[in-house]
Amino acid sequence: MSNWTVTEADSPVLIHVPHAATVIPPAVRDQIVLSDDELVNELALMTDHHTDLIAQRVAALCPVNLFVNRLSRLVVDPERFPDEREVMRRVGMGAVYTKTSSGAPLRHGIGVDDTQLLESYFFPYAKAIEQQVDRVLATHGRCIIIDLHSFPQDPLPYELDQTALRPGVCLGSDHFHTPAWLSEVAEQSFGGIAEGVGWNTPFAGTYVPTKHYRRVPEVSSVMVELRRDLYLERGGSAGMTQVESFAQMIAAIVE
């Protein structure tokens, strides 16, 4: 069974959902030092809850390609660089996390050999999404990635900037891959959010597969980060009215 789900459509737009899952394979769970209760709490903090559901609702409204990670980011984080380029390595959150959101140890051992995890999970995932982007490029001559995430109302200890503004929607850009027209469309689509829209705060940048990163201008990308308190009910369930509202806003970007 694949560690990701692909939904293909006749569209130049691909929604990437990297952090919605909570599944951790048993062999990887054995590497994690947290108790079961501690792991449940860490997953609650670090998972972009129901962003896969939001993407599915977008796909119900308009044709769009979906690429959804079926494993938790605590297995590997597919959006990190797997090497020294990754700035989050300084807080133990490179492609393979060694620290929790609070900075406590996550995995057994002082130094974690991440080669096996990268080979088993990271690189196959990277190749698969590269192939999907190539497929869209071959069909449409361009690929527009919507990098879909969510974030908590209050900063977690691992965040590098503890004082960053936390608007209702954070949009992330890249100077090479986010053209002005895409920035304008994305900002207009969320114009009705009372809590405001911000660029690159509290998180910055947007995902592009390494194969295409800073090499293929026909691949455009914008990150969409939704503040969780605006669509999650008490207890973590999805508020369907709010989910549908966000889906309609994202669909406006697609269309």
PyMOL commands that set and color helices and strands:
alter all, ss='L'
color gray80, all
select helices_A, chain A and resi 26-29+36-46+51-61+87-91+115-140+180-189+228-230+240-254
alter helices_A, ss='H'
color red, helices_A
select strands_A, chain A and resi 4-7+13-17+65-69+143-151+169-172+197-199+219-227
alter strands_A, ss='S'
color yellow, strands_A
deselect
rebuild
show_as cartoon
